[in-house]
């Protein structure tokens, strides 16, 4: 979706690289390069995910640093990569579904909202939120089973864990087979509902917040340029690639912080639901039982166990994801489309009215 803007003599201009839409991408290159790039990102951030998961299933409040020392002391470096093979195998199809749903929804919703008469800034926010929502729902079809299997491996052998399973697992396939044998297909999709409730709003909040934060940051930069223009020091701004990436990264971190605060309690409940054993009555614990146990262990604050690692993980993942994603789109653009899109789009800011007149 590329939203153009009209020229305005009274506005400060920021010239940014043109946006690349879904129809401009070489799909085979997009998915192949995406799988390679995001696999590398997943490998880098995986230890933080393990820390977050261990904290969420811990019966006691243990600091992130102590959890990391405990894993290193008792399990070595391999402890930080338990379940990584399974997670990586699931990441590729899940990412493919995520990226396809994201781009298709963003393009279609963005075009529709503009036609309905929404301002371009509002249309961009709505399109990003809707795209994040649909992308998360599509990815969970693959990711929930992968989550269930990989998290069982992550917490196996962990100290102070409520996941006191007597069953020992020998890799992802063994976990899958044992869950299917005991609980059927329903066991592999345990927590699917709450995963949707966690990740769909989280993605909608993140992409919507990212859109707003991105615009606000460039608005602040535009305001600064406007003051410079009044003193005759500059005329417009053409940020280089480093400045564009820096703004993308800062916007992603801001959006991640807000999204983590909103959704961490749901993520804690989801994690426990997926890794805890079946109770004495032969049934898995319910959401209400898990919430009751969390409150009993440490009050409402227990629902925010793992917030630190999750915040860091989400921020780092978001920063690398958004910058890698934009880089991936440019690598995957059809050659003739790249020439057509090489003209910079213009982001105009009218500070007399306090509102932006365009989006890119």
C-alpha positions in Angstrom: 0.0 0.0 0.0 1.5 3.3 -1.0 -0.3 6.4 0.2 0.8 9.5 -1.7 0.6 13.1 -0.4 -0.1 16.4 -2.0 2.6 19.2 -2.1 2.1 22.0 0.5 4.3 25.0 0.4 3.7 25.7 4.1 4.8 22.3 5.1 8.2 20.9 5.9 9.0 18.0 3.5 10.6 14.8 4.5 11.6 12.6 1.5 11.5 8.9 2.3 12.0 5.8 0.2 8.8 4.7 -1.6 6.9 1.9 0.1 6.9 -1.5 -1.6 3.5 -3.1 -2.0 2.6 -6.9 -2.1 2.1 -6.8 -5.9 5.6 -5.5 -6.4 7.3 -8.5 -4.7 8.9 -11.6 -6.3 7.0 -14.1 -4.1 9.4 -17.0 -4.4 12.4 -14.8 -3.5 10.4 -13.1 -0.7 9.6 -16.4 1.1 13.0 -18.1 0.5 15.0 -15.1 1.7 12.5 -14.5 4.5 13.0 -18.1 5.8 16.7 -17.6 5.9 16.8 -14.2 7.4 14.2 -14.8 10.1 15.7 -18.2 11.0 18.9 -16.3 11.9 16.9 -13.8 14.0 15.1 -16.6 15.8 18.4 -18.3 16.7 19.8 -15.0 18.1 16.7 -14.3 20.3 15.9 -17.9 21.4 17.7 -17.9 24.7 15.6 -14.9 25.9 12.4 -16.8 25.0 13.7 -19.7 27.1 14.3 -17.4 30.1 10.8 -15.9 29.7 9.2 -19.4 29.6 11.2 -20.6 32.6 10.1 -17.6 34.7 6.5 -18.0 33.7 6.3 -21.6 34.9 8.3 -21.0 38.0 6.5 -21.5 41.4 8.6 -18.7 42.9 9.6 -15.2 41.8 13.1 -15.6 40.5 15.1 -12.9 38.8 16.1 -13.2 35.2 19.8 -13.2 36.1 19.4 -16.0 38.6 17.4 -18.0 36.1 20.1 -17.6 33.5 22.8 -18.6 36.0 20.8 -21.7 37.0 20.4 -22.8 33.4 24.1 -22.4 32.7 25.1 -24.2 35.9 22.8 -27.2 35.7 22.3 -27.5 31.9 25.1 -25.6 30.2 24.8 -23.5 27.1 22.6 -26.2 25.5 19.9 -25.4 28.1 19.3 -22.0 26.4 18.5 -23.8 23.1 16.2 -26.6 24.3 13.4 -27.1 21.7 15.1 -24.8 19.2 15.1 -27.4 16.4 11.3 -27.8 16.7 10.8 -24.1 16.9 12.9 -23.5 13.8 11.0 -26.1 11.8 7.7 -24.4 12.7 9.0 -20.8 12.2 9.4 -21.2 8.5 5.8 -22.1 7.6 4.5 -19.8 10.3 6.5 -16.9 9.1 5.3 -17.6 5.5 1.7 -17.5 6.6 2.3 -14.4 8.7 4.0 -12.4 6.0 1.5 -13.3 3.3 -1.5 -12.5 5.5 0.2 -9.3 6.7 0.9 -7.9 3.2 -2.3 -8.9 1.6 -4.5 -7.5 4.4 -2.5 -4.3 4.7 -2.7 -3.6 1.0 -6.5 -4.4 0.7 -7.6 -2.7 3.9 -5.4 0.3 3.3 -7.0 0.8 -0.2 -10.5 0.3 1.1 -10.2 2.7 4.1 -8.8 5.4 1.8 -11.8 4.9 -0.6 -14.1 5.2 2.4 -12.9 8.7 3.1 -10.5 8.1 6.0 -7.4 10.3 6.2 -4.3 8.7 5.1 -2.8 8.7 8.6 -5.9 7.0 10.0 -6.1 4.6 7.0 -2.4 3.5 7.6 -3.1 2.9 11.3 -6.3 0.8 10.6 -4.5 -1.1 7.9 -1.5 -1.9 10.0 -3.7 -3.0 13.0 -6.0 -5.2 10.8 -2.9 -6.7 9.1 -1.3 -7.6 12.4 -4.6 -9.2 13.6 -5.1 -11.4 10.5 -1.3 -12.3 10.3 -1.3 -13.5 13.9 -4.4 -15.6 13.5 -3.1 -17.2 10.4 0.3 -18.0 11.9 -1.2 -19.6 15.0 -2.5 -22.5 12.9 1.1 -23.6 12.7 2.6 -21.9 15.7 0.4 -23.3 18.5 1.5 -26.9 18.0 5.1 -25.8 17.7 4.7 -23.7 20.8 3.3 -26.7 22.8 6.1 -29.0 21.8 9.1 -26.5 22.1 7.9 -25.2 25.4 7.7 -28.7 26.9 11.4 -29.1 25.9 12.3 -25.6 27.2 11.1 -26.3 30.8 12.3 -29.9 31.0 14.8 -30.2 33.8 14.2 -26.6 35.0 14.5 -25.9 38.7 11.6 -24.4 40.8 9.2 -25.2 38.0 5.5 -26.0 38.4 5.8 -28.2 35.3 6.7 -31.2 37.4 6.3 -33.9 34.7 7.5 -37.4 35.2 7.5 -37.9 31.5 10.9 -37.4 29.8 11.2 -36.3 26.3 13.8 -37.1 23.7 13.3 -34.3 21.2 10.4 -32.7 19.4 9.1 -35.7 17.6 9.0 -37.7 20.9 7.0 -34.8 22.5 4.6 -34.7 19.6 4.0 -38.5 19.6 3.5 -38.7 23.4 1.0 -35.8 23.4 -0.9 -37.2 20.5 -1.0 -40.7 22.2 -2.2 -39.3 25.5 -4.4 -36.3 24.5 -5.0 -36.6 20.8 -4.9 -33.7 18.3 -6.6 -31.6 21.0 -3.4 -31.9 23.1 -1.3 -30.4 20.4 -3.6 -27.4 20.1 -3.9 -26.9 23.8 -4.0 -23.2 24.4 -5.0 -22.3 20.8 -7.9 -20.1 22.0 -5.9 -18.1 24.5 -3.0 -18.0 22.0 -5.3 -16.2 19.6 -6.5 -14.0 22.4 -2.9 -13.2 23.3 -1.2 -12.8 19.9 -4.0 -11.4 17.7 -4.6 -8.3 20.0 -0.9 -8.1 20.7 -0.1 -7.9 16.9 -3.0 -5.5 16.3 -1.8 -3.3 19.1 1.8 -3.6 18.0 1.3 -2.7 14.3 -1.2 0.1 15.2 1.2 1.5 17.8 4.1 1.2 15.4 2.3 3.1 12.7 1.4 5.9 15.2 4.9 6.0 16.8 6.6 6.0 13.4 4.5 9.0 12.3 5.1 10.9 15.6 8.9 10.5 15.4 9.0 11.7 11.8 6.7 14.5 12.9 9.1 15.6 15.6 11.9 15.5 13.1 9.8 17.5 10.6 9.1 20.0 13.3 12.8 20.4 13.9 13.4 20.8 10.2 10.6 23.4 10.0 12.5 25.5 12.6 15.7 25.1 10.7 14.0 26.3 7.5 12.7 29.4 9.2 16.3 30.3 10.0 17.3 29.6 6.5 19.6 26.7 7.5 18.0 23.9 5.5 15.2 23.1 2.9 13.5 19.8 3.4 15.1 16.6 4.5 16.3 13.5 2.7 17.2 11.0 5.4 19.7 8.3 4.5 19.1 4.6 5.1 20.7 4.7 8.6 18.3 7.4 9.7 15.3 5.5 8.3 16.4 2.2 10.0 17.0 4.1 13.3 13.4 5.6 13.2 12.0 2.1 12.4 13.9 0.6 15.3 12.8 3.2 17.8 9.2 3.0 16.6 9.3 -0.8 17.0 10.7 -0.6 20.5 8.0 1.9 21.6 5.3 -0.3 20.2 6.7 -3.4 21.8 6.8 -1.9 25.3 3.1 -0.9 25.1 2.1 -4.3 23.6 4.1 -6.3 26.3 2.4 -4.4 29.1 -1.1 -5.1 27.7 -0.6 -8.8 26.9 1.9 -10.3 29.3 -0.7 -11.7 31.8 -2.4 -13.6 28.9 0.9 -14.9 27.7 1.8 -16.2 31.2 -1.5 -18.0 31.4 -1.1 -19.4 27.9 2.4 -20.7 28.7 1.3 -22.5 31.8 -1.7 -23.9 30.0 0.5 -25.4 27.4 3.2 -26.9 29.6 1.5 -28.0 32.8 0.6 -31.7 33.2 -2.9 -33.1 33.4 -4.3 -32.8 36.9 -5.4 -35.6 39.2 -8.9 -35.6 37.7 -7.5 -36.5 34.3 -8.2 -33.1 32.8 -5.8 -30.3 31.9 -6.0 -27.2 34.1 -8.4 -24.5 33.0 -7.6 -20.9 32.5 -9.5 -20.1 35.8 -7.5 -22.6 37.7 -4.2 -21.3 36.4 -5.2 -17.7 37.2 -6.2 -18.8 40.7 -2.9 -20.5 41.3 -0.9 -17.5 40.0 -2.7 -15.2 42.4 -2.1 -17.6 45.2 1.6 -17.8 44.4 2.3 -14.1 44.2 -0.8 -12.0 43.7 -1.6 -10.2 40.5 2.1 -9.5 40.1 2.7 -13.2 39.4 0.8 -12.7 36.1 3.6 -10.4 35.0 6.4 -13.0 35.6 8.7 -12.9 32.7 7.7 -9.3 31.7 11.4 -8.2 31.7 12.6 -10.9 29.3 9.4 -10.7 27.3 9.8 -7.0 26.9 13.4 -7.3 25.8 12.6 -10.2 23.6 9.7 -8.4 21.9 11.7 -5.2 21.5 14.7 -6.9 20.1 12.6 -9.2 17.9 10.5 -6.2 16.7 13.6 -4.1 15.9 15.3 -6.9 14.0 12.0 -8.0 12.4 10.9 -4.6 11.1 14.4 -3.7 9.8 15.0 -7.1 8.3 11.5 -7.2 6.9 11.9 -3.9 5.1 15.4 -5.1 3.9 13.8 -8.3 2.7 11.1 -6.5 0.8 13.7 -4.4 -1.1 15.7 -7.5 -1.8 12.6 -9.3 -3.1 11.2 -6.5 -5.3 10.9 -7.3 -9.0 13.6 -5.5 -10.9 11.3 -3.4 -13.1 9.1 -2.5 -10.1 12.2 -1.4 -8.2 13.0 1.2 -10.9 9.5 2.5 -10.8 9.6 2.8 -7.0 13.0 4.4 -6.8 11.4 7.9 -6.7 11.2 9.0 -3.1 7.8 9.5 -1.6 7.3 12.8 0.4 6.0 13.0 3.9 4.6 16.5 4.5 4.0 18.0 8.0 1.8 21.0 8.5 2.6 22.3 11.9 0.2 25.2 11.8 -2.7 22.8 12.2 -0.8 20.2 14.3 -1.6 17.3 11.9 0.3 15.5 9.2 -1.1 15.6 5.7 0.3 12.4 4.4 1.7 8.9 4.9 4.2 6.9 3.0 
